[in-house]
Amino acid sequence: MIVISVSKTYHNAQSRRRKWGKPRCKPFWVAYIVDNNEKFVRKRISALQVPFYKRKICHRRILICRDCENSFVGYVKNDTEEVECPYCG
Ligand SMILES: [Zn+2]
């Protein structure tokens, strides 16, 4: 599981008729995740889970292997992190 982003959001679909103070207008947290099947999913999470998901956030990068010079898409936590090349394993 790869976490792309965590953000606070509102029910935008209701924005035109939004009346503040109603429970429906409360903001909530969502995590954008790429699951094990490479599928992009938007998952609603509770405020308590936010630090947990934030720690797992990865950035999508196009990486080039130093050994075989193939480029591939990898997810890194920071720019110094090394990702294993899928071609040379
Ligand atoms: Zn390689």
PDB file of the backbone (N, CA, C, O) and the ligand in Angstrom, with CONECT records:
HET     ZN  A 101       1
ATOM      1  N   MET A   1       0.830  -1.199   0.000  1.00  0.00           N
ATOM      2  CA  MET A   1       0.000   0.000   0.000  1.00  0.00           C
ATOM      3  C   MET A   1       0.868   1.254   0.000  1.00  0.00           C
ATOM      4  O   MET A   1       1.808   1.370   0.786  1.00  0.00           O
ATOM      5  N   ILE A   2       0.546   2.185  -0.885  1.00  0.00           N
ATOM      6  CA  ILE A   2       1.299   3.428  -0.976  1.00  0.00           C
ATOM      7  C   ILE A   2       0.357   4.600  -0.764  1.00  0.00           C
ATOM      8  O   ILE A   2      -0.665   4.710  -1.441  1.00  0.00           O
ATOM      9  N   VAL A   3       0.687   5.453   0.149  1.00  0.00           N
ATOM     10  CA  VAL A   3      -0.139   6.635   0.403  1.00  0.00           C
ATOM     11  C   VAL A   3       0.403   7.800  -0.415  1.00  0.00           C
ATOM     12  O   VAL A   3       1.572   8.168  -0.291  1.00  0.00           O
ATOM     13  N   ILE A   4      -0.453   8.375  -1.247  1.00  0.00           N
ATOM     14  CA  ILE A   4      -0.042   9.487  -2.099  1.00  0.00           C
ATOM     15  C   ILE A   4      -0.240  10.813  -1.379  1.00  0.00           C
ATOM     16  O   ILE A   4       0.620  11.693  -1.412  1.00  0.00           O
ATOM     17  N   SER A   5      -1.375  10.933  -0.740  1.00  0.00           N
ATOM     18  CA  SER A   5      -1.685  12.213  -0.127  1.00  0.00           C
ATOM     19  C   SER A   5      -2.763  12.044   0.938  1.00  0.00           C
ATOM     20  O   SER A   5      -3.597  11.142   0.860  1.00  0.00           O
ATOM     21  N   VAL A   6      -2.731  12.916   1.922  1.00  0.00           N
ATOM     22  CA  VAL A   6      -3.766  12.940   2.950  1.00  0.00           C
ATOM     23  C   VAL A   6      -4.283  14.362   3.019  1.00  0.00           C
ATOM     24  O   VAL A   6      -3.504  15.303   3.172  1.00  0.00           O
ATOM     25  N   SER A   7      -5.585  14.523   2.908  1.00  0.00           N
ATOM     26  CA  SER A   7      -6.090  15.891   2.979  1.00  0.00           C
ATOM     27  C   SER A   7      -7.469  15.967   3.601  1.00  0.00           C
ATOM     28  O   SER A   7      -8.215  14.990   3.665  1.00  0.00           O
ATOM     29  N   LYS A   8      -7.769  17.159   4.052  1.00  0.00           N
ATOM     30  CA  LYS A   8      -9.066  17.430   4.643  1.00  0.00           C
ATOM     31  C   LYS A   8      -9.976  17.865   3.507  1.00  0.00           C
ATOM     32  O   LYS A   8      -9.566  18.623   2.628  1.00  0.00           O
ATOM     33  N   THR A   9     -11.178  17.396   3.528  1.00  0.00           N
ATOM     34  CA  THR A   9     -12.064  17.753   2.422  1.00  0.00           C
ATOM     35  C   THR A   9     -13.487  17.982   2.898  1.00  0.00           C
ATOM     36  O   THR A   9     -13.844  17.677   4.036  1.00  0.00           O
ATOM     37  N   TYR A  10     -14.281  18.522   2.001  1.00  0.00           N
ATOM     38  CA  TYR A  10     -15.672  18.798   2.302  1.00  0.00           C
ATOM     39  C   TYR A  10     -16.541  18.059   1.298  1.00  0.00           C
ATOM     40  O   TYR A  10     -16.041  17.555   0.292  1.00  0.00           O
ATOM     41  N   HIS A  11     -17.803  17.995   1.560  1.00  0.00           N
ATOM     42  CA  HIS A  11     -18.709  17.400   0.591  1.00  0.00           C
ATOM     43  C   HIS A  11     -18.967  18.424  -0.509  1.00  0.00           C
ATOM     44  O   HIS A  11     -19.941  19.175  -0.459  1.00  0.00           O
ATOM     45  N   ASN A  12     -18.088  18.443  -1.492  1.00  0.00           N
ATOM     46  CA  ASN A  12     -18.179  19.474  -2.524  1.00  0.00           C
ATOM     47  C   ASN A  12     -19.450  19.372  -3.352  1.00  0.00           C
ATOM     48  O   ASN A  12     -19.941  20.379  -3.863  1.00  0.00           O
ATOM     49  N   ALA A  13     -19.977  18.188  -3.486  1.00  0.00           N
ATOM     50  CA  ALA A  13     -21.180  17.994  -4.285  1.00  0.00           C
ATOM     51  C   ALA A  13     -22.351  18.790  -3.715  1.00  0.00           C
ATOM     52  O   ALA A  13     -23.284  19.156  -4.430  1.00  0.00           O
ATOM     53  N   GLN A  14     -22.276  19.044  -2.434  1.00  0.00           N
ATOM     54  CA  GLN A  14     -23.368  19.747  -1.771  1.00  0.00           C
ATOM     55  C   GLN A  14     -23.092  21.242  -1.671  1.00  0.00           C
ATOM     56  O   GLN A  14     -23.883  21.971  -1.072  1.00  0.00           O
ATOM     57  N   SER A  15     -21.993  21.709  -2.240  1.00  0.00           N
ATOM     58  CA  SER A  15     -21.526  23.059  -1.942  1.00  0.00           C
ATOM     59  C   SER A  15     -22.533  24.160  -2.272  1.00  0.00           C
ATOM     60  O   SER A  15     -22.606  25.165  -1.564  1.00  0.00           O
ATOM     61  N   ARG A  16     -23.300  23.978  -3.329  1.00  0.00           N
ATOM     62  CA  ARG A  16     -24.229  25.039  -3.714  1.00  0.00           C
ATOM     63  C   ARG A  16     -25.309  25.284  -2.678  1.00  0.00           C
ATOM     64  O   ARG A  16     -25.731  26.414  -2.434  1.00  0.00           O
ATOM     65  N   ARG A  17     -25.738  24.192  -2.084  1.00  0.00           N
ATOM     66  CA  ARG A  17     -26.821  24.324  -1.110  1.00  0.00           C
ATOM     67  C   ARG A  17     -26.298  24.222   0.316  1.00  0.00           C
ATOM     68  O   ARG A  17     -27.058  24.046   1.268  1.00  0.00           O
ATOM     69  N   ARG A  18     -24.979  24.337   0.435  1.00  0.00           N
ATOM     70  CA  ARG A  18     -24.371  24.115   1.747  1.00  0.00           C
ATOM     71  C   ARG A  18     -24.860  25.131   2.780  1.00  0.00           C
ATOM     72  O   ARG A  18     -24.865  26.341   2.554  1.00  0.00           O
ATOM     73  N   LYS A  19     -25.262  24.589   3.899  1.00  0.00           N
ATOM     74  CA  LYS A  19     -25.613  25.460   5.015  1.00  0.00           C
ATOM     75  C   LYS A  19     -24.707  25.097   6.175  1.00  0.00           C
ATOM     76  O   LYS A  19     -24.715  23.962   6.652  1.00  0.00           O
ATOM     77  N   TRP A  20     -23.949  26.040   6.613  1.00  0.00           N
ATOM     78  CA  TRP A  20     -23.006  25.766   7.688  1.00  0.00           C
ATOM     79  C   TRP A  20     -23.740  25.412   8.969  1.00  0.00           C
ATOM     80  O   TRP A  20     -24.816  25.938   9.251  1.00  0.00           O
ATOM     81  N   GLY A  21     -23.154  24.534   9.723  1.00  0.00           N
ATOM     82  CA  GLY A  21     -23.746  24.151  10.994  1.00  0.00           C
ATOM     83  C   GLY A  21     -24.435  22.810  10.937  1.00  0.00           C
ATOM     84  O   GLY A  21     -24.684  22.187  11.969  1.00  0.00           O
ATOM     85  N   LYS A  22     -24.748  22.358   9.726  1.00  0.00           N
ATOM     86  CA  LYS A  22     -25.345  21.028   9.627  1.00  0.00           C
ATOM     87  C   LYS A  22     -24.240  19.972   9.618  1.00  0.00           C
ATOM     88  O   LYS A  22     -23.151  20.214   9.098  1.00  0.00           O
ATOM     89  N   PRO A  23     -24.518  18.809  10.191  1.00  0.00           N
ATOM     90  CA  PRO A  23     -23.486  17.771  10.300  1.00  0.00           C
ATOM     91  C   PRO A  23     -22.877  17.387   8.955  1.00  0.00           C
ATOM     92  O   PRO A  23     -21.696  17.047   8.888  1.00  0.00           O
ATOM     93  N   ARG A  24     -23.651  17.435   7.907  1.00  0.00           N
ATOM     94  CA  ARG A  24     -23.215  17.061   6.578  1.00  0.00           C
ATOM     95  C   ARG A  24     -22.045  17.943   6.094  1.00  0.00           C
ATOM     96  O   ARG A  24     -21.226  17.506   5.285  1.00  0.00           O
ATOM     97  N   CYS A  25     -21.980  19.182   6.597  1.00  0.00           N
ATOM     98  CA  CYS A  25     -20.969  20.132   6.145  1.00  0.00           C
ATOM     99  C   CYS A  25     -19.629  19.957   6.860  1.00  0.00           C
ATOM    100  O   CYS A  25     -18.649  20.620   6.521  1.00  0.00           O
ATOM    101  N   LYS A  26     -19.592  19.093   7.815  1.00  0.00           N
ATOM    102  CA  LYS A  26     -18.343  18.868   8.540  1.00  0.00           C
ATOM    103  C   LYS A  26     -17.245  18.372   7.602  1.00  0.00           C
ATOM    104  O   LYS A  26     -17.485  17.494   6.774  1.00  0.00           O
ATOM    105  N   PRO A  27     -16.050  18.929   7.729  1.00  0.00           N
ATOM    106  CA  PRO A  27     -14.961  18.407   6.911  1.00  0.00           C
ATOM    107  C   PRO A  27     -14.522  17.039   7.413  1.00  0.00           C
ATOM    108  O   PRO A  27     -14.692  16.712   8.587  1.00  0.00           O
ATOM    109  N   PHE A  28     -13.962  16.257   6.521  1.00  0.00           N
ATOM    110  CA  PHE A  28     -13.426  14.968   6.934  1.00  0.00           C
ATOM    111  C   PHE A  28     -12.109  14.715   6.217  1.00  0.00           C
ATOM    112  O   PHE A  28     -11.768  15.422   5.269  1.00  0.00           O
ATOM    113  N   TRP A  29     -11.388  13.731   6.659  1.00  0.00           N
ATOM    114  CA  TRP A  29     -10.072  13.427   6.106  1.00  0.00           C
ATOM    115  C   TRP A  29     -10.163  12.302   5.089  1.00  0.00           C
ATOM    116  O   TRP A  29     -10.898  11.332   5.272  1.00  0.00           O
ATOM    117  N   VAL A  30      -9.417  12.449   4.036  1.00  0.00           N
ATOM    118  CA  VAL A  30      -9.319  11.360   3.073  1.00  0.00           C
ATOM    119  C   VAL A  30      -7.851  11.068   2.790  1.00  0.00           C
ATOM    120  O   VAL A  30      -7.008  11.965   2.798  1.00  0.00           O
ATOM    121  N   ALA A  31      -7.568   9.804   2.542  1.00  0.00           N
ATOM    122  CA  ALA A  31      -6.234   9.386   2.140  1.00  0.00           C
ATOM    123  C   ALA A  31      -6.322   8.876   0.711  1.00  0.00           C
ATOM    124  O   ALA A  31      -7.212   8.095   0.375  1.00  0.00           O
ATOM    125  N   TYR A  32      -5.405   9.318  -0.117  1.00  0.00           N
ATOM    126  CA  TYR A  32      -5.337   8.826  -1.492  1.00  0.00           C
ATOM    127  C   TYR A  32      -4.276   7.745  -1.529  1.00  0.00           C
ATOM    128  O   TYR A  32      -3.106   7.989  -1.236  1.00  0.00           O
ATOM    129  N   ILE A  33      -4.699   6.562  -1.890  1.00  0.00           N
ATOM    130  CA  ILE A  33      -3.856   5.386  -1.739  1.00  0.00           C
ATOM    131  C   ILE A  33      -3.750   4.619  -3.055  1.00  0.00           C
ATOM    132  O   ILE A  33      -4.717   4.536  -3.813  1.00  0.00           O
ATOM    133  N   VAL A  34      -2.585   4.068  -3.316  1.00  0.00           N
ATOM    134  CA  VAL A  34      -2.452   3.089  -4.393  1.00  0.00           C
ATOM    135  C   VAL A  34      -2.342   1.738  -3.705  1.00  0.00           C
ATOM    136  O   VAL A  34      -1.393   1.485  -2.963  1.00  0.00           O
ATOM    137  N   ASP A  35      -3.304   0.881  -3.952  1.00  0.00           N
ATOM    138  CA  ASP A  35      -3.313  -0.399  -3.249  1.00  0.00           C
ATOM    139  C   ASP A  35      -2.416  -1.429  -3.925  1.00  0.00           C
ATOM    140  O   ASP A  35      -1.730  -1.131  -4.902  1.00  0.00           O
ATOM    141  N   ASN A  36      -2.435  -2.615  -3.398  1.00  0.00           N
ATOM    142  CA  ASN A  36      -1.522  -3.655  -3.887  1.00  0.00           C
ATOM    143  C   ASN A  36      -1.771  -4.064  -5.333  1.00  0.00           C
ATOM    144  O   ASN A  36      -0.895  -4.645  -5.973  1.00  0.00           O
ATOM    145  N   ASN A  37      -2.955  -3.767  -5.850  1.00  0.00           N
ATOM    146  CA  ASN A  37      -3.259  -4.077  -7.247  1.00  0.00           C
ATOM    147  C   ASN A  37      -3.018  -2.875  -8.160  1.00  0.00           C
ATOM    148  O   ASN A  37      -3.527  -2.831  -9.280  1.00  0.00           O
ATOM    149  N   GLU A  38      -2.240  -1.897  -7.679  1.00  0.00           N
ATOM    150  CA  GLU A  38      -1.922  -0.699  -8.466  1.00  0.00           C
ATOM    151  C   GLU A  38      -3.159   0.138  -8.745  1.00  0.00           C
ATOM    152  O   GLU A  38      -3.180   0.935  -9.683  1.00  0.00           O
ATOM    153  N   LYS A  39      -4.178  -0.044  -7.936  1.00  0.00           N
ATOM    154  CA  LYS A  39      -5.420   0.696  -8.132  1.00  0.00           C
ATOM    155  C   LYS A  39      -5.434   1.921  -7.236  1.00  0.00           C
ATOM    156  O   LYS A  39      -5.048   1.865  -6.069  1.00  0.00           O
ATOM    157  N   PHE A  40      -5.886   3.028  -7.807  1.00  0.00           N
ATOM    158  CA  PHE A  40      -5.938   4.278  -7.063  1.00  0.00           C
ATOM    159  C   PHE A  40      -7.251   4.366  -6.306  1.00  0.00           C
ATOM    160  O   PHE A  40      -8.319   4.316  -6.917  1.00  0.00           O
ATOM    161  N   VAL A  41      -7.193   4.494  -5.013  1.00  0.00           N
ATOM    162  CA  VAL A  41      -8.420   4.569  -4.217  1.00  0.00           C
ATOM    163  C   VAL A  41      -8.402   5.774  -3.282  1.00  0.00           C
ATOM    164  O   VAL A  41      -7.354   6.230  -2.825  1.00  0.00           O
ATOM    165  N   ARG A  42      -9.601   6.263  -3.024  1.00  0.00           N
ATOM    166  CA  ARG A  42      -9.777   7.375  -2.116  1.00  0.00           C
ATOM    167  C   ARG A  42     -10.457   6.803  -0.887  1.00  0.00           C
ATOM    168  O   ARG A  42     -11.563   6.269  -0.971  1.00  0.00           O
ATOM    169  N   LYS A  43      -9.800   6.913   0.242  1.00  0.00           N
ATOM    170  CA  LYS A  43     -10.317   6.270   1.430  1.00  0.00           C
ATOM    171  C   LYS A  43     -10.588   7.293   2.519  1.00  0.00           C
ATOM    172  O   LYS A  43      -9.734   8.119   2.839  1.00  0.00           O
ATOM    173  N   ARG A  44     -11.758   7.231   3.069  1.00  0.00           N
ATOM    174  CA  ARG A  44     -12.097   8.135   4.155  1.00  0.00           C
ATOM    175  C   ARG A  44     -11.459   7.629   5.441  1.00  0.00           C
ATOM    176  O   ARG A  44     -11.580   6.453   5.785  1.00  0.00           O
ATOM    177  N   ILE A  45     -10.785   8.519   6.142  1.00  0.00           N
ATOM    178  CA  ILE A  45     -10.135   8.110   7.387  1.00  0.00           C
ATOM    179  C   ILE A  45     -10.550   9.035   8.519  1.00  0.00           C
ATOM    180  O   ILE A  45     -11.036  10.142   8.285  1.00  0.00           O
ATOM    181  N   SER A  46     -10.356   8.582   9.726  1.00  0.00           N
ATOM    182  CA  SER A  46     -10.689   9.419  10.871  1.00  0.00           C
ATOM    183  C   SER A  46      -9.486  10.284  11.238  1.00  0.00           C
ATOM    184  O   SER A  46      -8.357   9.997  10.838  1.00  0.00           O
ATOM    185  N   ALA A  47      -9.737  11.331  11.992  1.00  0.00           N
ATOM    186  CA  ALA A  47      -8.667  12.261  12.374  1.00  0.00           C
ATOM    187  C   ALA A  47      -7.548  11.552  13.129  1.00  0.00           C
ATOM    188  O   ALA A  47      -6.391  11.967  13.062  1.00  0.00           O
ATOM    189  N   LEU A  48      -7.884  10.500  13.836  1.00  0.00           N
ATOM    190  CA  LEU A  48      -6.880   9.759  14.603  1.00  0.00           C
ATOM    191  C   LEU A  48      -5.898   9.011  13.695  1.00  0.00           C
ATOM    192  O   LEU A  48      -4.754   8.759  14.074  1.00  0.00           O
ATOM    193  N   GLN A  49      -6.352   8.670  12.522  1.00  0.00           N
ATOM    194  CA  GLN A  49      -5.512   7.915  11.596  1.00  0.00           C
ATOM    195  C   GLN A  49      -4.600   8.812  10.760  1.00  0.00           C
ATOM    196  O   GLN A  49      -3.703   8.325  10.071  1.00  0.00           O
ATOM    197  N   VAL A  50      -4.836  10.128  10.825  1.00  0.00           N
ATOM    198  CA  VAL A  50      -4.085  11.054   9.981  1.00  0.00           C
ATOM    199  C   VAL A  50      -2.569  10.959  10.165  1.00  0.00           C
ATOM    200  O   VAL A  50      -1.855  10.832   9.170  1.00  0.00           O
ATOM    201  N   PRO A  51      -2.048  11.014  11.398  1.00  0.00           N
ATOM    202  CA  PRO A  51      -0.586  10.911  11.552  1.00  0.00           C
ATOM    203  C   PRO A  51      -0.024   9.603  11.015  1.00  0.00           C
ATOM    204  O   PRO A  51       1.078   9.572  10.466  1.00  0.00           O
ATOM    205  N   PHE A  52      -0.772   8.538  11.172  1.00  0.00           N
ATOM    206  CA  PHE A  52      -0.354   7.227  10.683  1.00  0.00           C
ATOM    207  C   PHE A  52      -0.198   7.237   9.163  1.00  0.00           C
ATOM    208  O   PHE A  52       0.796   6.740   8.635  1.00  0.00           O
ATOM    209  N   TYR A  53      -1.176   7.798   8.466  1.00  0.00           N
ATOM    210  CA  TYR A  53      -1.114   7.839   7.008  1.00  0.00           C
ATOM    211  C   TYR A  53      -0.102   8.869   6.515  1.00  0.00           C
ATOM    212  O   TYR A  53       0.565   8.657   5.503  1.00  0.00           O
ATOM    213  N   LYS A  54       0.009   9.977   7.232  1.00  0.00           N
ATOM    214  CA  LYS A  54       0.950  11.024   6.821  1.00  0.00           C
ATOM    215  C   LYS A  54       2.384  10.514   6.836  1.00  0.00           C
ATOM    216  O   LYS A  54       3.199  10.902   5.998  1.00  0.00           O
ATOM    217  N   ARG A  55       2.686   9.651   7.785  1.00  0.00           N
ATOM    218  CA  ARG A  55       4.037   9.108   7.882  1.00  0.00           C
ATOM    219  C   ARG A  55       4.354   8.199   6.690  1.00  0.00           C
ATOM    220  O   ARG A  55       5.518   7.976   6.357  1.00  0.00           O
ATOM    221  N   LYS A  56       3.308   7.683   6.060  1.00  0.00           N
ATOM    222  CA  LYS A  56       3.491   6.726   4.969  1.00  0.00           C
ATOM    223  C   LYS A  56       3.465   7.366   3.588  1.00  0.00           C
ATOM    224  O   LYS A  56       3.612   6.675   2.580  1.00  0.00           O
ATOM    225  N   ILE A  57       3.280   8.682   3.536  1.00  0.00           N
ATOM    226  CA  ILE A  57       3.166   9.355   2.241  1.00  0.00           C
ATOM    227  C   ILE A  57       4.434   9.168   1.403  1.00  0.00           C
ATOM    228  O   ILE A  57       5.555   9.346   1.881  1.00  0.00           O
ATOM    229  N   CYS A  58       4.217   8.808   0.151  1.00  0.00           N
ATOM    230  CA  CYS A  58       5.323   8.634  -0.783  1.00  0.00           C
ATOM    231  C   CYS A  58       5.091   9.521  -1.991  1.00  0.00           C
ATOM    232  O   CYS A  58       3.955   9.867  -2.317  1.00  0.00           O
ATOM    233  N   HIS A  59       6.174   9.882  -2.646  1.00  0.00           N
ATOM    234  CA  HIS A  59       6.077  10.710  -3.840  1.00  0.00           C
ATOM    235  C   HIS A  59       6.382   9.882  -5.069  1.00  0.00           C
ATOM    236  O   HIS A  59       7.303   9.066  -5.077  1.00  0.00           O
ATOM    237  N   ARG A  60       5.601  10.102  -6.100  1.00  0.00           N
ATOM    238  CA  ARG A  60       5.765   9.369  -7.338  1.00  0.00           C
ATOM    239  C   ARG A  60       6.910  10.011  -8.117  1.00  0.00           C
ATOM    240  O   ARG A  60       6.922  11.221  -8.342  1.00  0.00           O
ATOM    241  N   ARG A  61       7.857   9.194  -8.517  1.00  0.00           N
ATOM    242  CA  ARG A  61       9.010   9.711  -9.241  1.00  0.00           C
ATOM    243  C   ARG A  61       9.339   8.795 -10.417  1.00  0.00           C
ATOM    244  O   ARG A  61       9.173   7.578 -10.350  1.00  0.00           O
ATOM    245  N   ILE A  62       9.807   9.414 -11.485  1.00  0.00           N
ATOM    246  CA  ILE A  62      10.351   8.626 -12.583  1.00  0.00           C
ATOM    247  C   ILE A  62      11.836   8.441 -12.265  1.00  0.00           C
ATOM    248  O   ILE A  62      12.593   9.408 -12.173  1.00  0.00           O
ATOM    249  N   LEU A  63      12.221   7.216 -12.104  1.00  0.00           N
ATOM    250  CA  LEU A  63      13.592   6.925 -11.694  1.00  0.00           C
ATOM    251  C   LEU A  63      14.338   6.208 -12.813  1.00  0.00           C
ATOM    252  O   LEU A  63      13.749   5.484 -13.616  1.00  0.00           O
ATOM    253  N   ILE A  64      15.628   6.425 -12.843  1.00  0.00           N
ATOM    254  CA  ILE A  64      16.444   5.740 -13.832  1.00  0.00           C
ATOM    255  C   ILE A  64      17.493   4.905 -13.106  1.00  0.00           C
ATOM    256  O   ILE A  64      18.236   5.394 -12.255  1.00  0.00           O
ATOM    257  N   CYS A  65      17.521   3.634 -13.474  1.00  0.00           N
ATOM    258  CA  CYS A  65      18.445   2.715 -12.817  1.00  0.00           C
ATOM    259  C   CYS A  65      19.881   3.018 -13.257  1.00  0.00           C
ATOM    260  O   CYS A  65      20.152   3.220 -14.441  1.00  0.00           O
ATOM    261  N   ARG A  66      20.775   3.045 -12.297  1.00  0.00           N
ATOM    262  CA  ARG A  66      22.168   3.340 -12.590  1.00  0.00           C
ATOM    263  C   ARG A  66      22.852   2.174 -13.325  1.00  0.00           C
ATOM    264  O   ARG A  66      23.817   2.377 -14.062  1.00  0.00           O
ATOM    265  N   ASP A  67      22.347   0.970 -13.117  1.00  0.00           N
ATOM    266  CA  ASP A  67      22.992  -0.209 -13.709  1.00  0.00           C
ATOM    267  C   ASP A  67      22.502  -0.504 -15.118  1.00  0.00           C
ATOM    268  O   ASP A  67      23.311  -0.667 -16.032  1.00  0.00           O
ATOM    269  N   CYS A  68      21.168  -0.577 -15.309  1.00  0.00           N
ATOM    270  CA  CYS A  68      20.657  -0.968 -16.622  1.00  0.00           C
ATOM    271  C   CYS A  68      20.097   0.206 -17.414  1.00  0.00           C
ATOM    272  O   CYS A  68      19.718   0.044 -18.573  1.00  0.00           O
ATOM    273  N   GLU A  69      20.040   1.390 -16.800  1.00  0.00           N
ATOM    274  CA  GLU A  69      19.566   2.623 -17.441  1.00  0.00           C
ATOM    275  C   GLU A  69      18.120   2.566 -17.928  1.00  0.00           C
ATOM    276  O   GLU A  69      17.720   3.353 -18.786  1.00  0.00           O
ATOM    277  N   ASN A  70      17.344   1.645 -17.386  1.00  0.00           N
ATOM    278  CA  ASN A  70      15.911   1.622 -17.654  1.00  0.00           C
ATOM    279  C   ASN A  70      15.225   2.627 -16.731  1.00  0.00           C
ATOM    280  O   ASN A  70      15.626   2.810 -15.582  1.00  0.00           O
ATOM    281  N   SER A  71      14.183   3.272 -17.256  1.00  0.00           N
ATOM    282  CA  SER A  71      13.429   4.166 -16.373  1.00  0.00           C
ATOM    283  C   SER A  71      12.183   3.448 -15.892  1.00  0.00           C
ATOM    284  O   SER A  71      11.595   2.641 -16.612  1.00  0.00           O
ATOM    285  N   PHE A  72      11.800   3.745 -14.696  1.00  0.00           N
ATOM    286  CA  PHE A  72      10.618   3.126 -14.116  1.00  0.00           C
ATOM    287  C   PHE A  72       9.993   4.085 -13.118  1.00  0.00           C
ATOM    288  O   PHE A  72      10.626   5.045 -12.678  1.00  0.00           O
ATOM    289  N   VAL A  73       8.737   3.815 -12.764  1.00  0.00           N
ATOM    290  CA  VAL A  73       8.045   4.665 -11.803  1.00  0.00           C
ATOM    291  C   VAL A  73       8.228   4.070 -10.417  1.00  0.00           C
ATOM    292  O   VAL A  73       7.967   2.890 -10.185  1.00  0.00           O
ATOM    293  N   GLY A  74       8.675   4.904  -9.520  1.00  0.00           N
ATOM    294  CA  GLY A  74       8.855   4.434  -8.155  1.00  0.00           C
ATOM    295  C   GLY A  74       8.230   5.398  -7.172  1.00  0.00           C
ATOM    296  O   GLY A  74       7.953   6.552  -7.501  1.00  0.00           O
ATOM    297  N   TYR A  75       8.011   4.918  -5.969  1.00  0.00           N
ATOM    298  CA  TYR A  75       7.467   5.756  -4.916  1.00  0.00           C
ATOM    299  C   TYR A  75       8.506   5.913  -3.825  1.00  0.00           C
ATOM    300  O   TYR A  75       8.967   4.935  -3.236  1.00  0.00           O
ATOM    301  N   VAL A  76       8.863   7.146  -3.569  1.00  0.00           N
ATOM    302  CA  VAL A  76       9.900   7.398  -2.569  1.00  0.00           C
ATOM    303  C   VAL A  76       9.371   8.299  -1.461  1.00  0.00           C
ATOM    304  O   VAL A  76       8.512   9.152  -1.684  1.00  0.00           O
ATOM    305  N   LYS A  77       9.901   8.089  -0.269  1.00  0.00           N
ATOM    306  CA  LYS A  77       9.505   8.935   0.865  1.00  0.00           C
ATOM    307  C   LYS A  77      10.252  10.262   0.833  1.00  0.00           C
ATOM    308  O   LYS A  77       9.725  11.293   1.250  1.00  0.00           O
ATOM    309  N   ASN A  78      11.471  10.224   0.338  1.00  0.00           N
ATOM    310  CA  ASN A  78      12.234  11.454   0.147  1.00  0.00           C
ATOM    311  C   ASN A  78      13.199  11.235  -1.017  1.00  0.00           C
ATOM    312  O   ASN A  78      13.361  10.117  -1.506  1.00  0.00           O
ATOM    313  N   ASP A  79      13.831  12.314  -1.446  1.00  0.00           N
ATOM    314  CA  ASP A  79      14.620  12.224  -2.669  1.00  0.00           C
ATOM    315  C   ASP A  79      15.905  11.408  -2.540  1.00  0.00           C
ATOM    316  O   ASP A  79      16.510  11.030  -3.544  1.00  0.00           O
ATOM    317  N   THR A  80      16.312  11.143  -1.323  1.00  0.00           N
ATOM    318  CA  THR A  80      17.553  10.387  -1.157  1.00  0.00           C
ATOM    319  C   THR A  80      17.304   8.878  -1.089  1.00  0.00           C
ATOM    320  O   THR A  80      18.238   8.078  -1.134  1.00  0.00           O
ATOM    321  N   GLU A  81      16.035   8.510  -0.982  1.00  0.00           N
ATOM    322  CA  GLU A  81      15.734   7.092  -0.831  1.00  0.00           C
ATOM    323  C   GLU A  81      16.004   6.314  -2.137  1.00  0.00           C
ATOM    324  O   GLU A  81      15.673   6.771  -3.231  1.00  0.00           O
ATOM    325  N   GLU A  82      16.599   5.160  -1.989  1.00  0.00           N
ATOM    326  CA  GLU A  82      16.888   4.311  -3.134  1.00  0.00           C
ATOM    327  C   GLU A  82      15.746   3.336  -3.343  1.00  0.00           C
ATOM    328  O   GLU A  82      15.238   2.747  -2.389  1.00  0.00           O
ATOM    329  N   VAL A  83      15.348   3.169  -4.585  1.00  0.00           N
ATOM    330  CA  VAL A  83      14.290   2.213  -4.916  1.00  0.00           C
ATOM    331  C   VAL A  83      14.892   1.104  -5.759  1.00  0.00           C
ATOM    332  O   VAL A  83      15.675   1.341  -6.679  1.00  0.00           O
ATOM    333  N   GLU A  84      14.507  -0.096  -5.418  1.00  0.00           N
ATOM    334  CA  GLU A  84      15.028  -1.243  -6.155  1.00  0.00           C
ATOM    335  C   GLU A  84      14.520  -1.241  -7.592  1.00  0.00           C
ATOM    336  O   GLU A  84      13.335  -1.015  -7.836  1.00  0.00           O
ATOM    337  N   CYS A  85      15.418  -1.493  -8.543  1.00  0.00           N
ATOM    338  CA  CYS A  85      15.042  -1.515  -9.942  1.00  0.00           C
ATOM    339  C   CYS A  85      14.253  -2.786 -10.254  1.00  0.00           C
ATOM    340  O   CYS A  85      14.679  -3.879  -9.880  1.00  0.00           O
ATOM    341  N   PRO A  86      13.089  -2.659 -10.946  1.00  0.00           N
ATOM    342  CA  PRO A  86      12.296  -3.846 -11.260  1.00  0.00           C
ATOM    343  C   PRO A  86      12.933  -4.709 -12.362  1.00  0.00           C
ATOM    344  O   PRO A  86      12.551  -5.865 -12.545  1.00  0.00           O
ATOM    345  N   TYR A  87      13.895  -4.146 -13.087  1.00  0.00           N
ATOM    346  CA  TYR A  87      14.514  -4.896 -14.178  1.00  0.00           C
ATOM    347  C   TYR A  87      15.682  -5.738 -13.706  1.00  0.00           C
ATOM    348  O   TYR A  87      15.810  -6.901 -14.088  1.00  0.00           O
ATOM    349  N   CYS A  88      16.540  -5.151 -12.869  1.00  0.00           N
ATOM    350  CA  CYS A  88      17.647  -5.987 -12.404  1.00  0.00           C
ATOM    351  C   CYS A  88      17.371  -6.585 -11.027  1.00  0.00           C
ATOM    352  O   CYS A  88      18.159  -7.388 -10.529  1.00  0.00           O
ATOM    353  N   GLY A  89      16.258  -6.198 -10.416  1.00  0.00           N
ATOM    354  CA  GLY A  89      15.843  -6.814  -9.157  1.00  0.00           C
ATOM    355  C   GLY A  89      16.832  -6.545  -8.065  1.00  0.00           C
ATOM    356  O   GLY A  89      16.639  -6.992  -6.934  1.00  0.00           O
TER     357      GLY A  89
HETATM  358 ZN    ZN A 101      18.221  -1.834 -13.304  1.00  0.00          ZN2+
END
